[in-house]
């Protein structure tokens, strides 16, 4: 599984193995009913490592075991020179930890209580598979947990090792490639890095899009070249609930978009820059009252399979498309 060294990365939309639907949880990280504990515990050999960690954190053994299973507990194995290895996730404290090892706990009760919508298998290609990542599901975990990440969910559902090839924004939905071997993740990540994957997105944006198509947007993102091409636009019929705060009806348009680069939040940044922000985009359209989550999905991927040399095309089923089929 990916992200097994301690990091606290935010999800990005990048071309490397390498936001605002939220996971379902009882309260925000800083809410008064939350409990946050960060503790480093050096283990001695006199009694149970699990018991020592639970005692140091003033939690029960069951709570620590649950946190470890969900990816919130890390282990630094001791070395002969009184130093320690880099931290890695540990799922079972009693099986692995020895005297003088360090156990790092990142306990956030609300994060650990989070749940995620299950992903859907689109195609199993043996060495890798294509999945529909629902909005709100993380591409990878953080130091606080990984149980709501796409890789953990796929491992449990598919029964295969799951390695992240590329990322989608947490708030976005759509097709994502998951590798099942180290060779597969290397080969597939190479395709994304070399821009040999054709990526098509569907976005619902505010306004009646009347620009001449295809339209190429080449505004730099984070001072890096970024290329977004809008290839189709379909205005949605105006529904009664699509109104501004002054009760004025406003149209929305479904755009089909291809991207040659994969900068962080590229589509969202570009659409906001040209005056057609993505519906539900609280990050790039903060002044609007949002009644929907982010309406952005990866709907098609095309590439040459590194194992069969055949052209592979994967599309999102109609029932999972934004803005209708």
PyMOL commands that set and color helices and strands:
alter all, ss='L'
color gray80, all
select helices_A, chain A and resi 49-57+61-69+93-96+109-112+150-158+182-193+266-273+318-320
alter helices_A, ss='H'
color red, helices_A
select strands_A, chain A and resi 36-42+73-76+88-89+102-108+120-124+128-133+163-164+173-179+198-206+215-217+228-235+252-259+296-304+311-315
alter strands_A, ss='S'
color yellow, strands_A
deselect
rebuild
show_as cartoon
